[in-house]
Amino acid sequence: MAVFSSLADRLQETFRKLTGKGKLTEADINEAMREVRVALLEADVSYKVAKDFIAKVSARAVGSKVLNTLTPGQQVIKIVHEELVALMGSEQAKLAVSSKPPTVVMMVGLQGTGKTTSAAKIANNLQKQGRRPLLVAADIYRPAAIKQLEVLGEQLKIPVFSLGDKEKAVKIVRAGIEHAQKHGNDYVIIDTAGRLHIDENLMTELKDIQAAVNPHEILLVVDAMAGQDAVNVAAAFNQELKIDGLVLTKLDGDTRGGAALSAKAVTGCPIKFVGMGEKMDALEPFYPERMASRILGMGDVLTLIEKAQKTIDIDKAKEMQAKIRTAQFTFDDFLDQIEQMQKMGNMQDILGMIPGAAKQLKDISIDEKDLVRTKAIVQSMTQEERERPEIINSSRKQRIAKGSGAQVQHINRLLKQFEQFKKMMKQFANTEAGKKGKKGKNLKGFFGNMPFLP
């Protein structure tokens, strides 16, 4: 599921209407702003945040410079993009680092938001950067919370400090920091207790920990799917603890996304990380500019490159680049690309990062569970059919269907998707976006570093 998919669809449709007009009137812009406001409210953005956002965009858009420009629709989109970036925090907010280690990070939040998992994911990110994090198990109330953190720590090869569930949380945290100082750990990630709701006992314990160790960073973990409840929780925690940043979890499953757009404006606290899945590497730093671009269908080339550099075989990628450009892409290559892209994460989201791809992907559904069937279909083709799919006629489809256990409609769908992706990737390979990145930086042939699903 694409990030903010419902909001993205509505906004992109609204702006397609604008860009289709040669010249805009004030009425055109007002109508577009009404549609944007409705889209924001339906996405669960708070009413005040949506109202203020529209007011700022309208004030900038309704002016002679926009109304008289040669590409007024694009100017309005540019303004909306800039205001979205500002709404979500303008720049990436990085994790604190103490001049005198260890840096103490305190994780807080309600039960069920993914706090323990997020603590482990942040520690995993730090370890990949050459840091030596220590996880401290201070949730002494939730059944199996300590065990969960220990299992995650063992899985990631990150040490976990625990005194069991009989000691007070403050004592555990103090002892954990002393342990880190003795063993050279430069980050201490504290997993604190949560509740099903905010209550006095929870806040008292968290304040006691805060007073005892004076953490360099307090991160609140909130469930993005909780909508306005997530924003209300963030406001309440911030009032009591003065939090330093937010971690939004389950963003991969949030079709609305209003919590992410409202949280920064309501609390004044930056979003520092977003959880994009259950895997331990599925926690990403939050970049407001990149997220705004994805919401508006502009793609996210920089994140795409970063993901590719971590997972892709560069030699294979260069070979694939040449095949895409010369239209020599075959079904054998198709399977290879699917497998490489799966290493990068959810394929629908990955493809959505390609500039201009949103419209072409609108009617294409990528179900990763269908990979087994896709492989079976391709493996039931002859070598000639894999290299020249245009020869696959009705009788060949019947034979392939029998050989793969699929239906003819599945064969037709696969052939259509193959051609659509092939065309889309060839177009992108020959655009400036495919050749250059931010500020014109040459990417040495974008496809040289990044093979795509065709």
C-alpha positions as CSV (number, residue, x, y, z in Angstrom):
1,M,0.0,0.0,0.0
2,A,1.4,3.4,-1.0
3,V,2.2,5.9,1.7
4,F,-0.7,8.4,2.1
5,S,-2.3,6.7,-0.9
6,S,-5.8,8.2,-0.5
7,L,-4.5,11.7,0.1
8,A,-2.0,11.4,-2.7
9,D,-4.7,10.2,-5.2
10,R,-7.0,13.1,-4.4
11,L,-4.3,15.8,-4.5
12,Q,-2.8,14.5,-7.8
13,E,-6.3,14.4,-9.4
14,T,-7.0,17.9,-8.3
15,F,-3.7,19.2,-9.7
16,R,-4.1,17.3,-13.0
17,K,-7.2,19.5,-13.5
18,L,-5.1,22.6,-12.9
19,T,-2.2,21.7,-15.2
20,G,-4.7,20.9,-17.9
21,K,-5.7,24.6,-18.1
22,G,-3.7,27.1,-20.1
23,K,-4.5,30.0,-17.8
24,L,-6.0,30.1,-14.3
25,T,-8.5,32.4,-12.8
26,E,-8.9,33.2,-9.1
27,A,-12.0,31.0,-9.2
28,D,-10.0,28.1,-10.5
29,I,-7.6,28.4,-7.6
30,N,-10.3,28.7,-5.0
31,E,-12.1,25.6,-6.4
32,A,-8.8,23.7,-6.2
33,M,-8.2,24.8,-2.6
34,R,-11.6,23.6,-1.6
35,E,-10.8,20.2,-3.0
36,V,-7.4,20.2,-1.3
37,R,-9.1,21.1,2.0
38,V,-11.6,18.2,1.6
39,A,-8.8,15.8,0.8
40,L,-6.8,16.9,3.9
41,L,-9.8,16.5,6.2
42,E,-10.7,13.1,4.7
43,A,-7.1,12.1,5.3
44,D,-7.7,12.8,9.0
45,V,-5.6,16.0,9.1
46,S,-6.9,18.2,12.0
47,Y,-9.4,20.9,11.0
48,K,-7.2,23.7,12.3
49,V,-4.1,22.4,10.5
50,A,-6.0,22.0,7.3
51,K,-7.5,25.5,7.6
52,D,-4.2,27.1,8.2
53,F,-2.6,25.2,5.4
54,I,-5.2,26.3,2.9
55,A,-4.9,29.9,4.0
56,K,-1.2,29.9,3.5
57,V,-1.4,28.3,0.1
58,S,-4.2,30.6,-1.1
59,A,-2.4,33.7,0.0
60,R,0.6,32.8,-2.1
61,A,-1.4,31.3,-5.1
62,V,-4.0,34.1,-5.6
63,G,-1.6,36.7,-7.1
64,S,-0.6,38.1,-10.4
65,K,2.6,36.1,-10.5
66,V,0.7,32.8,-10.5
67,L,-2.3,33.8,-12.4
68,N,-0.3,35.3,-15.3
69,T,2.5,32.8,-15.4
70,L,2.9,30.6,-18.5
71,T,2.5,27.4,-16.4
72,P,0.1,28.5,-13.6
73,G,-0.9,25.0,-12.6
74,Q,2.7,24.0,-12.0
75,Q,3.2,27.2,-9.9
76,V,0.3,26.2,-7.6
77,I,1.7,22.7,-7.2
78,K,5.1,24.2,-6.4
79,I,3.5,26.3,-3.7
80,V,1.6,23.3,-2.2
81,H,4.8,21.3,-2.2
82,E,6.7,24.0,-0.3
83,E,3.9,24.4,2.2
84,L,3.6,20.6,2.7
85,V,7.4,20.5,3.4
86,A,7.0,23.4,5.9
87,L,4.0,21.6,7.6
88,M,6.0,18.5,8.1
89,G,9.1,20.1,9.5
90,S,11.1,21.7,6.6
91,E,14.3,19.7,7.2
92,Q,15.3,16.3,8.5
93,A,15.5,16.3,12.3
94,K,18.5,14.1,13.3
95,L,18.9,12.1,16.5
96,A,20.8,13.9,19.2
97,V,24.4,13.0,19.9
98,S,26.1,13.9,23.2
99,S,29.6,15.3,23.4
100,K,30.2,13.0,26.3
101,P,28.9,9.5,25.6
102,P,26.7,7.7,26.1
103,T,23.8,9.6,24.4
104,V,20.6,8.6,26.3
105,V,17.4,8.1,24.2
106,M,14.2,7.5,26.1
107,M,11.4,5.9,24.2
108,V,7.8,6.6,25.4
109,G,4.3,5.9,24.2
110,L,1.2,3.9,24.7
111,Q,0.9,0.1,24.4
112,G,0.5,-1.3,21.0
113,T,2.2,1.5,19.1
114,G,5.4,-0.5,18.4
115,K,7.6,1.2,21.0
116,T,9.8,-1.9,21.8
117,T,10.3,-2.7,18.2
118,S,11.1,0.9,17.3
119,A,13.7,1.0,20.1
120,A,15.4,-2.1,18.5
121,K,15.1,-0.6,15.0
122,I,16.7,2.7,16.1
123,A,19.5,0.7,17.8
124,N,19.9,-1.3,14.6
125,N,20.3,1.9,12.5
126,L,22.9,3.2,14.9
127,Q,24.8,0.0,14.8
128,K,25.0,0.2,11.0
129,Q,26.5,3.7,11.4
130,G,29.3,2.3,13.5
131,R,27.8,3.1,16.8
132,R,27.7,0.8,19.8
133,P,24.1,1.0,21.2
134,L,22.8,-0.6,24.4
135,L,19.1,-1.4,24.8
136,V,17.7,-1.1,28.3
137,A,14.6,-3.1,29.2
138,A,12.7,-0.8,31.6
139,D,9.1,-1.9,30.8
140,I,8.4,-4.0,33.9
141,Y,4.6,-4.2,33.5
142,R,3.8,-5.6,30.1
143,P,4.0,-9.4,30.0
144,A,7.0,-10.6,28.0
145,A,8.2,-7.1,27.2
146,I,11.7,-7.8,28.5
147,K,11.8,-11.1,26.7
148,Q,10.7,-9.4,23.4
149,L,13.5,-6.8,23.6
150,E,16.1,-9.6,24.5
151,V,15.0,-11.6,21.4
152,L,15.3,-8.6,19.2
153,G,18.7,-7.7,20.6
154,E,19.9,-11.3,20.0
155,Q,18.6,-11.2,16.5
156,L,20.4,-7.9,15.8
157,K,23.5,-8.8,17.9
158,I,22.8,-5.7,20.1
159,P,23.3,-6.0,23.9
160,V,20.3,-5.7,26.1
161,F,20.5,-4.7,29.8
162,S,17.9,-6.0,32.1
163,L,17.3,-6.5,35.9
164,G,14.1,-8.4,35.3
165,D,10.6,-7.1,36.2
166,K,11.0,-6.9,40.0
167,E,13.2,-3.8,40.3
168,K,11.9,-0.3,39.9
169,A,12.3,1.2,36.4
170,V,14.4,4.1,37.6
171,K,16.9,1.7,39.2
172,I,17.1,-0.3,36.0
173,V,17.7,2.7,33.8
174,R,20.4,4.1,36.1
175,A,22.2,0.7,36.2
176,G,21.9,0.4,32.5
177,I,23.6,3.8,31.9
178,E,26.4,2.7,34.3
179,H,26.7,-0.5,32.4
180,A,27.0,1.4,29.1
181,Q,29.8,3.7,30.5
182,K,31.8,0.7,31.7
183,H,31.4,-1.2,28.4
184,G,31.9,1.6,25.9
185,N,28.4,1.8,24.6
186,D,27.9,5.3,23.1
187,Y,24.1,5.2,22.9
188,V,21.6,4.0,25.5
189,I,18.1,3.3,24.1
190,I,15.6,3.0,27.0
191,D,12.4,1.0,26.4
192,T,9.9,2.3,29.0
193,A,6.5,1.0,30.0
194,G,3.3,2.1,28.2
195,R,-0.4,1.9,29.0
196,L,-3.6,1.4,27.0
197,H,-4.3,5.1,27.7
198,I,-2.6,8.0,29.4
199,D,-2.9,8.0,33.2
200,E,-1.3,9.6,36.2
201,N,0.8,6.5,37.1
202,L,2.3,6.3,33.7
203,M,3.3,9.9,33.6
204,T,4.7,9.8,37.1
205,E,7.0,6.9,36.3
206,L,8.2,8.5,33.0
207,K,8.8,11.8,34.8
208,D,10.8,9.9,37.5
209,I,13.0,8.3,34.8
210,Q,13.4,11.7,33.1
211,A,14.5,13.4,36.3
212,A,16.8,10.5,37.3
213,V,18.9,10.3,34.0
214,N,18.1,13.6,32.1
215,P,17.9,11.9,28.7
216,H,19.4,13.8,25.7
217,E,16.4,12.7,23.6
218,I,12.8,11.7,24.4
219,L,11.1,10.1,21.4
220,L,7.4,9.5,21.4
221,V,6.2,6.5,19.4
222,V,2.7,6.9,17.9
223,D,0.6,4.7,15.7
224,A,0.0,6.6,12.4
225,M,-3.2,4.6,11.8
226,A,-4.7,6.0,15.0
227,G,-5.5,9.3,13.1
228,Q,-6.4,12.2,15.4
229,D,-6.0,10.0,18.5
230,A,-2.3,9.8,17.7
231,V,-2.1,13.6,17.5
232,N,-4.0,14.0,20.8
233,V,-1.7,11.5,22.5
234,A,1.3,13.4,21.1
235,A,0.0,16.7,22.5
236,A,-0.6,15.1,25.9
237,F,2.8,13.5,26.2
238,N,4.5,16.7,25.0
239,Q,2.7,18.8,27.7
240,E,3.9,16.4,30.4
241,L,7.4,15.5,29.2
242,K,8.5,18.1,26.6
243,I,9.3,15.4,24.0
244,D,12.1,16.0,21.4
245,G,10.7,14.1,18.5
246,L,8.2,11.6,17.1
247,V,8.4,8.1,15.7
248,L,5.4,7.3,13.5
249,T,4.8,3.6,13.1
250,K,2.6,1.6,10.7
251,L,2.9,4.3,8.1
252,D,3.0,1.5,5.5
253,G,-0.6,0.6,6.4
254,D,-2.0,4.1,6.8
255,T,-4.1,5.0,3.8
256,R,-4.9,8.4,5.2
257,G,-1.7,9.8,6.8
258,G,-3.3,12.8,8.6
259,A,-1.4,12.0,11.8
260,A,1.9,12.6,10.1
261,L,0.7,15.9,8.6
262,S,-0.8,17.1,11.8
263,A,1.6,15.9,14.5
264,K,4.4,18.4,13.8
265,A,2.0,21.4,13.6
266,V,0.1,20.4,16.7
267,T,3.1,19.6,19.0
268,G,5.9,21.6,17.5
269,C,8.0,18.4,17.7
270,P,9.7,17.1,14.6
271,I,9.0,13.6,13.1
272,K,12.4,11.9,13.3
273,F,11.6,8.4,12.1
274,V,8.8,6.6,10.3
275,G,8.1,2.8,10.5
276,M,7.4,1.4,7.0
277,G,7.0,-2.3,7.9
278,E,7.8,-5.1,10.3
279,K,11.3,-5.9,9.3
280,M,14.1,-4.6,11.5
281,D,15.5,-2.4,8.7
282,A,12.0,-0.9,8.0
283,L,12.5,2.3,10.0
284,E,13.6,5.3,7.9
285,P,14.7,8.8,8.9
286,F,11.9,11.2,8.0
287,Y,12.6,13.7,5.2
288,P,9.8,16.2,4.9
289,E,10.8,17.3,1.3
290,R,10.9,13.7,0.1
291,M,7.6,12.8,1.7
292,A,5.9,15.9,0.2
293,S,7.2,14.9,-3.2
294,R,5.8,11.4,-2.9
295,I,2.4,12.7,-1.8
296,L,2.2,14.9,-4.9
297,G,3.4,12.2,-7.3
298,M,6.8,13.7,-7.9
299,G,8.7,10.6,-6.8
300,D,11.5,10.3,-4.4
301,V,14.7,9.6,-6.3
302,L,17.1,10.1,-3.4
303,T,15.5,7.5,-1.1
304,L,15.3,5.2,-4.1
305,I,19.0,5.5,-4.7
306,E,19.8,5.0,-1.0
307,K,17.7,1.8,-0.9
308,A,19.3,0.6,-4.1
309,Q,22.9,1.2,-2.9
310,K,22.2,-1.1,0.1
311,T,20.7,-4.0,-1.8
312,I,21.5,-4.0,-5.5
313,D,24.2,-5.9,-7.5
314,I,25.8,-3.0,-9.4
315,D,27.2,-5.1,-12.2
316,K,23.8,-6.6,-12.9
317,A,22.2,-3.2,-12.7
318,K,24.5,-1.8,-15.4
319,E,23.7,-4.7,-17.6
320,M,20.0,-4.1,-17.0
321,Q,20.3,-0.4,-17.8
322,A,21.6,-1.2,-21.3
323,K,18.8,-3.7,-21.9
324,I,16.1,-1.2,-20.8
325,R,17.5,1.5,-23.1
326,T,17.7,-0.8,-26.1
327,A,14.4,-2.5,-25.5
328,Q,16.1,-5.9,-25.1
329,F,14.4,-6.6,-21.8
330,T,13.1,-10.2,-21.6
331,F,10.9,-12.1,-19.2
332,D,14.0,-13.7,-17.7
333,D,15.2,-10.2,-16.8
334,F,11.7,-9.4,-15.5
335,L,11.9,-12.2,-12.9
336,D,15.4,-11.2,-11.9
337,Q,14.3,-7.6,-11.4
338,I,11.3,-8.6,-9.3
339,E,13.6,-10.5,-6.9
340,Q,16.1,-7.7,-6.6
341,M,13.3,-5.1,-6.0
342,Q,11.8,-7.3,-3.3
343,K,15.0,-6.8,-1.3
344,M,14.3,-3.1,-1.2
345,G,10.9,-3.3,0.4
346,N,7.2,-3.1,-0.8
347,M,7.3,-2.9,-4.6
348,Q,4.2,-0.6,-4.9
349,D,5.9,1.9,-2.6
350,I,9.3,1.5,-4.4
351,L,7.8,2.1,-7.8
352,G,5.8,5.1,-6.4
353,M,9.2,6.8,-5.8
354,I,9.9,7.0,-9.5
355,P,9.1,10.5,-10.7
356,G,6.0,10.6,-12.9
357,A,5.2,6.9,-12.2
358,A,2.1,7.5,-10.0
359,K,-0.3,8.0,-12.9
360,Q,1.0,5.0,-14.9
361,L,0.8,2.8,-11.7
362,K,-2.7,3.9,-10.8
363,D,-4.4,0.9,-12.4
364,I,-1.6,-1.6,-11.7
365,S,-1.8,-3.6,-8.5
366,I,1.3,-5.4,-7.4
367,D,0.6,-8.3,-5.0
368,E,3.9,-9.7,-3.9
369,K,2.1,-13.0,-3.1
370,D,1.6,-13.5,-6.8
371,L,5.3,-13.8,-7.3
372,V,5.2,-17.6,-7.2
373,R,2.5,-17.7,-9.8
374,T,4.4,-15.2,-12.0
375,K,7.5,-17.4,-11.8
376,A,5.5,-20.4,-12.8
377,I,4.0,-18.6,-15.8
378,V,7.4,-17.4,-17.0
379,Q,9.0,-20.9,-16.5
380,S,6.2,-22.4,-18.6
381,M,7.2,-20.2,-21.6
382,T,9.6,-21.3,-24.2
383,Q,12.9,-19.4,-24.4
384,E,11.6,-17.8,-27.6
385,E,8.4,-16.6,-25.9
386,R,10.4,-15.1,-23.0
387,E,12.5,-13.2,-25.4
388,R,9.7,-12.2,-27.8
389,P,6.4,-12.1,-25.8
390,E,4.7,-10.6,-28.8
391,I,4.5,-14.1,-30.4
392,I,2.3,-15.4,-27.5
393,N,-1.0,-16.0,-29.2
394,S,-4.2,-17.7,-28.0
395,S,-3.0,-21.3,-28.3
396,R,0.4,-20.5,-26.6
397,K,-1.5,-18.9,-23.8
398,Q,-3.6,-22.0,-23.3
399,R,-0.4,-24.1,-23.2
400,I,1.3,-21.8,-20.7
401,A,-1.8,-21.7,-18.5
402,K,-1.8,-25.5,-18.3
403,G,1.9,-25.7,-17.6
404,S,1.8,-23.1,-14.8
405,G,-1.6,-24.0,-13.2
406,A,-2.7,-20.4,-13.9
407,Q,-5.7,-19.1,-16.0
408,V,-5.5,-17.4,-19.3
409,Q,-6.6,-14.1,-17.7
410,H,-3.5,-14.3,-15.5
411,I,-1.3,-14.7,-18.6
412,N,-3.0,-11.7,-20.2
413,R,-2.5,-9.6,-17.1
414,L,1.2,-10.5,-16.8
415,L,1.8,-9.7,-20.5
416,K,0.1,-6.3,-20.1
417,Q,2.0,-5.4,-16.9
418,F,5.3,-6.5,-18.5
419,E,4.7,-4.1,-21.4
420,Q,3.5,-1.2,-19.2
421,F,6.5,-1.5,-16.8
422,K,8.9,-1.9,-19.8
423,K,7.6,1.3,-21.4
424,M,7.5,3.3,-18.2
425,M,11.1,2.4,-17.3
426,K,12.4,3.2,-20.8
427,Q,10.7,6.6,-20.6
428,F,12.2,7.3,-17.2
429,A,15.7,6.1,-18.3
430,N,15.7,8.8,-21.0
431,T,14.5,11.7,-18.8
432,E,16.6,14.1,-16.9
433,A,15.3,12.6,-13.7
434,G,16.8,9.3,-14.7
435,K,20.1,10.8,-15.5
436,K,20.5,13.5,-12.7
437,G,19.6,13.8,-9.1
438,K,19.2,16.7,-6.7
439,K,21.0,19.9,-7.8
440,G,22.0,18.3,-11.1
441,K,24.3,15.8,-9.5
442,N,25.2,13.2,-12.0
443,L,24.1,9.8,-10.8
444,K,26.4,7.9,-13.2
445,G,23.4,6.6,-15.0
446,F,20.6,6.1,-12.5
447,F,19.9,2.7,-13.8
448,G,23.6,1.8,-13.4
449,N,23.0,1.8,-9.7
450,M,19.3,0.8,-9.6
451,P,17.7,-2.0,-11.5
452,F,13.9,-1.8,-11.6
453,L,11.0,-4.0,-12.0
454,P,10.3,-3.4,-15.7
